[in-house]
Amino acid sequence: MPHSPLEAIEIETAPDPRASVIVLHGLGADGNDFVPICEQLQLDAVGSVRFVFPHAPVRPVTINGGYAMRAWYDLLGTELDRLEDEPGLRTSLAAIETLIAGECARGIPASRIVLAGFSQGCAMTLLAGLRHGERLAGLAGLSGYLPLAAKTAAERNPATHDLPIFLAHGRSDPVIPMARAVASRDALLALGYRVEWHEYAMPHSVCPQEVADLNRWLLRVLG
């Protein structure tokens, strides 16, 4: 099995999983962050599911004064579409590809793998999922944005042309403005992706209605 450079928490809802959901946390958190939320999901109709919660590496984050924390890439400033840590993004992209390969090696086909993430984890979900060599079951992005947007059309894999994408965002998000999320949604729609869009009266967080909507979407793409 391919060796991943990322440590991860794994939870299986029953023996012999038939699907995998890889969940990427946000800046400064770790894989534990979304375990309670995923425990609220009701996916019995799918069969056994393996949840994989990797920990991002610890690195200095420029926007936070160089303080070292778990981050998928550096944040160089508040203008997310102009100041991007492309080397950091691509390093984490390679690590996430290894995670996906590991699930495939354990018998879960790419078509039964969902990649999901929150904030920075959402950015990595879109970056990796659109470039993956095989079509995944779907991508779920919460409170995030599309990184390296100008390069997406040239770098996306043709196999992802009908990839279902779930995007959700808070209308009062002070971290990643709604306008940035809408621009990401529109860029994906312009490329022909099937985007299911949700917005909620919340800040940079997750709400119960969002979990319920995500649950319904997961049942559909993994059904």
C-alpha positions in Angstrom: 0.0 0.0 0.0 1.4 3.5 -0.8 2.9 5.2 2.2 1.3 8.5 3.1 3.4 11.2 4.7 0.3 12.3 6.7 -0.8 10.8 10.0 -4.5 10.2 10.1 -7.4 9.1 12.3 -9.5 6.4 10.8 -13.1 5.4 11.8 -15.0 2.6 10.1 -18.8 2.4 10.7 -18.7 -1.4 10.2 -16.3 -4.0 8.9 -15.4 -4.3 5.3 -16.0 -0.6 4.1 -17.6 -0.1 0.8 -16.8 3.6 0.5 -14.3 6.1 2.0 -14.7 9.7 2.9 -11.4 11.6 3.4 -12.0 14.8 5.4 -9.5 17.7 5.4 -9.5 20.0 8.4 -9.0 23.8 8.4 -6.1 26.0 9.4 -4.8 25.4 13.0 -7.0 22.4 13.6 -6.2 18.7 13.1 -8.0 15.5 12.1 -10.0 15.4 15.3 -11.9 18.5 14.3 -14.5 16.9 12.1 -14.9 13.5 13.9 -17.9 14.7 15.9 -19.6 16.1 12.8 -19.1 13.0 10.7 -20.4 10.9 13.6 -23.8 12.7 13.1 -24.0 11.5 9.5 -26.5 8.7 8.8 -25.0 6.7 5.9 -26.4 3.2 6.7 -27.9 3.0 3.2 -24.4 3.2 1.7 -23.1 0.3 3.8 -19.9 0.4 5.8 -17.9 3.6 5.4 -14.3 4.4 6.3 -13.7 8.0 7.4 -10.1 9.2 7.1 -9.2 12.4 9.0 -5.5 13.3 8.1 -3.5 15.8 10.1 -1.9 18.6 8.0 1.8 19.2 8.6 2.9 21.9 11.1 4.4 24.9 9.3 4.9 28.6 9.9 1.9 30.7 8.7 2.9 34.2 7.4 -0.5 35.8 8.0 -0.3 34.7 11.7 3.1 36.3 12.3 5.0 33.2 11.3 3.5 31.1 14.1 3.8 27.4 13.4 0.5 25.5 13.3 -1.1 22.7 11.3 -1.7 24.1 7.8 -2.1 22.6 4.3 -0.2 25.6 2.9 1.0 29.0 4.0 -1.3 32.0 3.9 0.7 35.0 2.6 -2.0 37.6 3.0 -5.7 38.4 3.0 -5.9 38.6 -0.8 -6.5 34.9 -1.3 -6.7 35.1 -5.1 -3.5 37.1 -5.5 -1.1 35.8 -2.9 -1.1 32.0 -3.0 1.5 29.6 -1.7 1.6 27.5 -4.8 4.6 25.3 -3.7 2.8 24.6 -0.4 -0.5 23.8 -2.2 1.2 21.4 -4.6 3.1 19.6 -1.8 -0.1 19.0 0.1 -1.7 17.9 -3.2 0.9 15.2 -3.6 0.3 14.0 0.0 -3.5 13.9 -0.5 -3.0 11.9 -3.7 -1.1 9.3 -1.7 -4.1 9.1 0.7 -6.4 8.4 -2.2 -4.1 5.8 -3.6 -4.0 4.2 -0.2 -7.7 3.8 -0.1 -7.7 2.4 -3.6 -5.0 -0.1 -2.6 -7.3 -1.2 0.2 -10.0 -2.1 -2.2 -12.1 1.1 -2.4 -12.4 2.2 -6.0 -12.0 5.9 -6.8 -15.7 6.0 -7.7 -16.5 5.2 -4.1 -14.2 7.9 -2.5 -15.5 11.3 -1.5 -12.9 14.0 -0.7 -14.2 16.7 1.7 -12.8 19.6 3.5 -13.4 22.8 5.5 -11.7 26.2 4.8 -8.1 25.3 3.8 -9.3 21.8 3.6 -12.0 22.8 1.1 -9.3 24.5 -1.0 -7.3 21.3 -1.0 -10.3 19.2 -1.8 -11.0 21.2 -4.9 -7.3 21.4 -5.9 -6.8 17.7 -5.5 -10.1 16.3 -6.6 -10.2 18.2 -9.9 -6.7 17.0 -10.8 -7.0 13.4 -9.7 -6.4 10.8 -12.4 -9.8 9.1 -11.9 -13.2 10.5 -11.2 -14.0 10.3 -7.5 -17.5 9.9 -6.1 -17.7 13.6 -5.3 -16.1 16.6 -3.7 -17.6 18.4 -0.7 -16.2 21.9 0.1 -17.3 23.8 3.2 -16.5 27.4 3.9 -13.6 27.6 1.4 -12.6 28.6 -2.1 -11.0 27.4 -5.3 -7.2 27.8 -5.2 -5.0 28.4 -8.3 -8.3 29.2 -10.0 -6.6 30.5 -13.2 -4.8 27.2 -13.7 -7.8 24.9 -13.1 -9.1 24.7 -16.7 -5.6 23.7 -18.0 -4.8 21.3 -15.1 -8.1 19.5 -14.3 -8.3 15.9 -15.4 -10.8 15.3 -18.2 -12.1 12.3 -16.2 -13.6 14.8 -13.7 -15.9 16.4 -16.2 -19.1 15.2 -14.5 -17.8 15.2 -11.0 -20.5 16.2 -8.5 -19.5 19.0 -6.2 -21.1 20.1 -2.9 -20.3 23.7 -1.8 -21.6 25.4 1.3 -20.7 28.8 2.8 -21.8 31.1 5.6 -23.3 34.5 4.6 -21.5 36.2 7.4 -18.1 34.4 7.1 -15.4 36.9 8.2 -12.5 34.7 7.2 -13.4 33.8 3.6 -15.9 36.3 2.3 -19.0 35.1 0.5 -17.9 36.9 -2.7 -14.8 34.7 -2.8 -16.9 31.6 -2.4 -19.4 32.7 -5.0 -16.6 33.4 -7.5 -15.3 29.9 -6.9 -18.7 28.4 -7.5 -19.2 30.4 -10.7 -15.7 29.4 -12.0 -16.6 25.7 -11.5 -20.0 26.1 -13.1 -18.3 27.8 -16.1 -16.1 24.7 -16.4 -19.3 22.6 -16.6 -19.2 21.0 -13.2 -22.4 20.0 -11.4 -22.3 22.2 -8.3 -24.8 21.9 -5.5 -24.6 25.2 -3.7 -25.9 26.0 -0.2 -25.5 29.1 1.9 -26.5 29.6 5.5 -26.9 32.3 8.1 -23.6 31.5 9.9 -20.0 32.7 10.2 -16.9 30.6 9.4 -18.4 27.4 10.9 -20.7 24.5 10.4 -24.4 24.4 11.2 -26.9 21.6 11.6 -28.8 22.3 8.4 -25.5 22.1 6.5 -24.8 18.7 8.0 -28.2 17.5 7.0 -27.8 18.8 3.4 -24.3 17.2 3.2 -25.8 13.9 4.5 -28.4 13.9 1.7 -25.8 14.6 -0.9 -23.5 11.9 0.3 -26.3 9.3 0.2 -26.9 10.4 -3.4 -23.3 10.3 -4.7 -22.4 7.0 -2.8 -25.8 5.4 -3.3 
